[in-house]
Amino acid sequence: MTHLGVIGGGGWLAGALLRPVLADGLIAPPDLVLSSRSGAISGFEDWPGVHTTTDNRALVDASDVVMLSIRPADLEDLDIDLRGRLVLSVMAGVSADEIAHRFGAVRIVRAMPNACAEQRLSFTPWCATEDVRDDEVEFIEAFFSASGRVHYLYDESHLDYFTALTGSGAAFPALFADTMIHHAVEKGIDPETAEIAVRQLFLGAATQMAQLRQTPADIVDLFMEYRGTTAAGLSAMMEANIGRAIFHGLEAAYKRAAQGGE
């Protein structure tokens, strides 16, 4: 049985990843140790056997897999020895080489899940150092599959890009949705109705795009061919260069990720 310790176990991302894993029985509650600076960790009341601590060294001693789920800025305060452990990092912008240098680990996995993990809808790209064993790869695949879709990357540097592209979770679509809600309200739709309508639109659109064989570009072309109301809206957005605005936002997020994340 795998003994997992999570440094930063009180954070939202750790909770979003761990609750599906616990629900599926991949990790037994007594085999999970969570640490936080305050020692106060909520969200695991359904699994009373989970251990909590403020002592990261004790967590490492009790674990054969250690997950780092902290802000990159907090690494300076982390004084632990991870030699002999499988290290699973969900930190943005911290390379496997830096983790190895700081903590002595050689078996390192880096992954970039997003906030949709709680709903089991995360897209999680990941990569591993060559020392990671086959049985550990199987564990990692199962661990992240509990919270969505996993995808292996051969180039670690691409994780910085996926931090920008998919690490945002719902944030970028939410900005689009919020704009649509505001427009509806300006046209006299009451805010509650506008929000219900737009939420359902995004749910349906996401489900449809996930299931259709056509690419997103194909879907846009299909509606443009109808030359109806949707085509009029799409044409106006294209003329306003909405694509450039999206490119600009992704580029800013990518540059921030490459500098060490949030």
NORKA-V944409 format. One record per residue. RES is the residue in three letters. BURIAL is + if it has 24 or more other ideal C-beta (glycine too) atoms within 12 Angstrom, else -. Layout:
BEGIN
RES_BURIAL + RES_BURIAL
END
This chain:
BEGIN
MET_- + THR_+ + HIS_+ + LEU_+ + GLY_+ + VAL_+ + ILE_+ + GLY_+ + GLY_+ + GLY_+ + GLY_+ + TRP_- + LEU_+ + ALA_+ + GLY_+ + ALA_+ + LEU_+ + LEU_+ + ARG_+ + PRO_+ + VAL_+ + LEU_+ + ALA_- + ASP_- + GLY_- + LEU_+ + ILE_+ + ALA_- + PRO_+ + PRO_- + ASP_+ + LEU_+ + VAL_+ + LEU_+ + SER_+ + SER_+ + ARG_- + SER_- + GLY_- + ALA_- + ILE_+ + SER_- + GLY_+ + PHE_+ + GLU_- + ASP_- + TRP_+ + PRO_- + GLY_- + VAL_+ + HIS_+ + THR_+ + THR_+ + THR_- + ASP_- + ASN_+ + ARG_- + ALA_- + LEU_+ + VAL_+ + ASP_- + ALA_+ + SER_+ + ASP_+ + VAL_+ + VAL_+ + MET_+ + LEU_+ + SER_+ + ILE_+ + ARG_- + PRO_+ + ALA_- + ASP_- + LEU_+ + GLU_- + ASP_- + LEU_+ + ASP_- + ILE_+ + ASP_- + LEU_+ + ARG_- + GLY_- + ARG_+ + LEU_+ + VAL_+ + LEU_+ + SER_+ + VAL_+ + MET_+ + ALA_+ + GLY_+ + VAL_+ + SER_+ + ALA_+ + ASP_- + GLU_- + ILE_+ + ALA_- + HIS_- + ARG_+ + PHE_+ + GLY_- + ALA_+ + VAL_+ + ARG_+ + ILE_+ + VAL_+ + ARG_+ + ALA_+ + MET_+ + PRO_+ + ASN_+ + ALA_+ + CYS_+ + ALA_+ + GLU_+ + GLN_- + ARG_+ + LEU_+ + SER_+ + PHE_+ + THR_+ + PRO_+ + TRP_+ + CYS_+ + ALA_+ + THR_+ + GLU_- + ASP_- + VAL_+ + ARG_- + ASP_- + ASP_- + GLU_+ + VAL_+ + GLU_- + PHE_+ + ILE_+ + GLU_+ + ALA_- + PHE_+ + PHE_+ + SER_+ + ALA_+ + SER_+ + GLY_+ + ARG_- + VAL_+ + HIS_+ + TYR_+ + LEU_+ + TYR_- + ASP_- + GLU_+ + SER_- + HIS_- + LEU_+ + ASP_+ + TYR_+ + PHE_+ + THR_+ + ALA_+ + LEU_+ + THR_+ + GLY_+ + SER_+ + GLY_+ + ALA_+ + ALA_- + PHE_+ + PRO_+ + ALA_- + LEU_- + PHE_+ + ALA_+ + ASP_- + THR_- + MET_+ + ILE_+ + HIS_- + HIS_- + ALA_- + VAL_- + GLU_- + LYS_- + GLY_- + ILE_- + ASP_- + PRO_- + GLU_- + THR_- + ALA_+ + GLU_- + ILE_- + ALA_- + VAL_+ + ARG_- + GLN_- + LEU_- + PHE_+ + LEU_- + GLY_- + ALA_- + ALA_- + THR_- + GLN_- + MET_- + ALA_- + GLN_- + LEU_- + ARG_- + GLN_- + THR_- + PRO_- + ALA_- + ASP_- + ILE_- + VAL_- + ASP_- + LEU_- + PHE_- + MET_- + GLU_- + TYR_- + ARG_- + GLY_- + THR_- + THR_- + ALA_- + ALA_- + GLY_- + LEU_+ + SER_- + ALA_- + MET_- + MET_- + GLU_- + ALA_- + ASN_- + ILE_- + GLY_- + ARG_- + ALA_- + ILE_- + PHE_- + HIS_- + GLY_- + LEU_+ + GLU_- + ALA_- + ALA_+ + TYR_+ + LYS_- + ARG_- + ALA_+ + ALA_- + GLN_- + GLY_- + GLY_+ + GLU_-
END
